[in-house]
Amino acid sequence: MKLSREILQAFNEGFAAAAAAGIAEPEAMTLATLHRDGGGVSARTVLLKAVDEDGFVFYTNTQSRKGRQIAACDKVALVFFWPAIARQVLIEGGARPVSATEAEAYFATRPRGSQLGAWASQQSEVLDSRATLDRRVAEFDARYATGPVPRPPHWSGYRIDPERVEFWYGREDRLHDRRLWTVEDGQWVMRCLYP
């Protein structure tokens, strides 16, 4: 379901306030995924690269641990935490791959070193030494010495389609404001929650 104008406005206002407050990387968000067997949860920080009415987008190696977990269970959670402005945004929903066109377009904007790293890194696999990684980067640098570095087939993005979005505003005495948006009968509905 597409995000409502009100949800996008609240998110964009919070993001702009975080950036204006000098928060380093306001686009940093914690991504939580489920283990394949349902026996646990993993979390790590990734960077938001786009947000619009269709959801929140990040990019990664799809063969990484997170990519394998998303392939097994597409339910994920995101958390933006901006302590300097006492705000959080909590998002739950399904993850789906972005289109190849979107992935190609974003990959082309990455610095060359990051593009080579996407080829060289076997993300989440055991690395015997830093020298091995450095050697792999050099090999791909030589392979793509002329012309643009193509996007690896295992590197793409995911779009999170929110089903639940909560805006948390810190207040004195821990009497925080919490505004929860959920989908009911095909419409986004907002309710306030106790802190």
C-alpha positions in Angstrom: 0.0 0.0 0.0 1.3 3.4 -0.9 2.4 5.7 1.9 0.0 8.5 2.7 1.0 12.2 2.1 0.8 12.7 5.9 3.3 9.9 6.6 5.7 11.1 4.0 5.4 14.6 5.3 6.1 13.6 8.9 9.1 11.4 7.8 10.6 14.1 5.6 10.2 16.8 8.3 12.0 14.5 10.8 14.7 13.7 8.4 15.2 17.4 7.5 15.3 18.3 11.2 17.9 15.6 11.9 20.1 16.8 9.0 19.7 20.5 10.2 20.7 19.4 13.7 24.0 18.2 12.3 23.3 14.5 12.9 25.9 12.5 11.1 24.2 10.3 8.5 20.6 10.9 9.3 19.9 8.3 6.6 21.3 5.5 8.8 18.6 3.0 9.8 18.7 -0.2 11.7 17.4 -3.1 9.6 16.1 -6.2 11.4 15.5 -9.5 9.6 14.3 -12.9 10.6 16.5 -16.0 10.5 15.4 -18.6 7.9 14.3 -21.1 10.6 12.4 -18.5 12.6 14.8 -19.1 15.4 16.0 -15.5 15.8 16.4 -12.0 14.6 19.4 -10.1 13.1 20.0 -6.4 13.0 22.5 -4.1 11.4 22.7 -0.5 10.1 22.1 0.3 6.5 21.6 3.6 4.6 18.4 4.9 3.2 18.9 5.8 -0.4 15.3 6.7 -1.4 11.9 7.3 0.1 8.6 8.0 -1.7 5.0 6.8 -1.6 6.2 3.3 -2.6 8.4 2.9 0.5 12.0 3.0 1.8 14.9 1.8 -0.3 18.4 0.5 0.5 21.0 -1.3 -1.5 23.2 -4.3 -0.7 24.8 -7.6 -1.8 21.8 -9.9 -2.2 23.9 -12.9 -1.3 24.8 -11.4 2.1 23.3 -12.7 5.3 20.6 -10.0 5.2 19.9 -10.8 1.5 19.5 -14.5 2.3 17.3 -13.8 5.3 15.1 -11.5 3.2 14.8 -14.1 0.5 13.6 -16.6 3.1 11.2 -14.2 4.9 10.4 -10.8 3.5 9.1 -9.3 6.8 11.5 -6.7 8.1 11.7 -3.8 10.5 13.5 -0.4 10.2 14.4 2.0 12.9 15.6 5.6 12.5 16.9 7.0 15.7 17.8 10.7 15.9 18.7 11.3 19.5 19.8 15.0 19.0 16.2 15.9 18.2 14.6 13.2 20.4 12.9 11.4 17.5 12.5 7.9 16.2 10.7 6.4 13.2 9.8 2.7 13.4 8.7 0.9 10.3 7.5 -2.7 9.8 6.6 -4.2 6.4 7.6 -6.4 3.6 10.8 -6.2 1.5 10.9 -6.6 -2.2 13.7 -6.2 -4.8 13.9 -2.9 -6.7 13.8 -3.1 -10.4 17.0 -3.7 -12.4 16.6 -0.2 -13.8 16.6 1.3 -10.4 19.6 -0.7 -9.2 21.6 0.2 -12.4 20.8 3.9 -12.0 21.8 4.0 -8.3 24.9 1.8 -8.9 26.1 4.2 -11.6 26.2 7.0 -8.9 28.4 5.2 -6.5 32.1 6.1 -6.3 34.4 3.8 -8.4 35.9 2.3 -5.2 32.5 1.3 -3.9 31.6 -0.2 -7.2 34.8 -2.3 -7.2 34.1 -3.3 -3.6 30.7 -4.6 -4.6 32.5 -7.0 -6.9 35.3 -7.9 -4.6 33.4 -8.4 -1.3 31.8 -11.7 -0.7 29.7 -10.0 2.0 29.1 -11.9 5.2 31.4 -14.7 4.2 34.5 -15.6 6.3 37.6 -13.6 5.1 41.0 -15.2 5.7 43.0 -11.9 5.6 42.7 -8.3 4.6 45.3 -9.1 1.9 42.8 -11.4 0.2 40.3 -8.6 0.0 42.9 -6.1 -1.2 44.0 -8.6 -3.9 40.4 -9.1 -5.1 39.8 -5.3 -5.3 43.0 -5.0 -7.4 41.8 -7.8 -9.7 38.5 -6.2 -10.4 40.2 -2.8 -10.7 42.3 -4.3 -13.5 39.4 -6.1 -15.1 37.4 -2.9 -15.4 40.3 -0.5 -16.0 38.6 1.1 -18.9 35.0 2.2 -19.1 32.4 2.1 -16.3 32.2 -0.6 -13.7 29.1 -2.7 -14.4 26.7 -3.6 -11.6 27.3 -7.1 -10.2 24.3 -9.5 -10.7 24.3 -10.1 -6.9 24.1 -6.4 -6.0 20.7 -4.7 -5.9 18.3 -3.0 -3.6 15.2 -3.6 -1.6 12.1 -1.5 -1.2 10.3 -1.8 2.2 6.6 -1.6 1.8 5.4 -0.4 5.2 2.4 -1.9 6.9 3.0 -0.1 10.2 4.8 3.2 10.8 5.3 4.8 14.2 6.6 8.3 14.9 8.1 8.7 18.3 8.7 12.2 19.8 10.7 12.4 23.0 9.1 14.5 25.8 10.0 15.3 29.4 9.4 12.8 32.2 9.3 10.1 29.5 5.8 11.1 28.6 6.6 10.7 24.9 4.3 11.3 22.0 3.7 8.2 19.8 1.7 8.3 16.6 1.1 4.9 15.0 -0.1 4.6 11.4 -1.6 1.2 10.3 -3.6 0.1 7.3 -7.3 -0.6 7.9 -9.7 -1.4 5.2 -7.3 -0.1 2.6 -6.7 3.2 4.3 -3.9 4.5 6.5 -5.3 5.2 10.0 -3.4 7.1 12.8 -3.8 6.4 16.5 -1.9 7.9 19.4 -0.3 5.4 21.8 0.6 5.7 25.5 4.3 6.3 26.0 
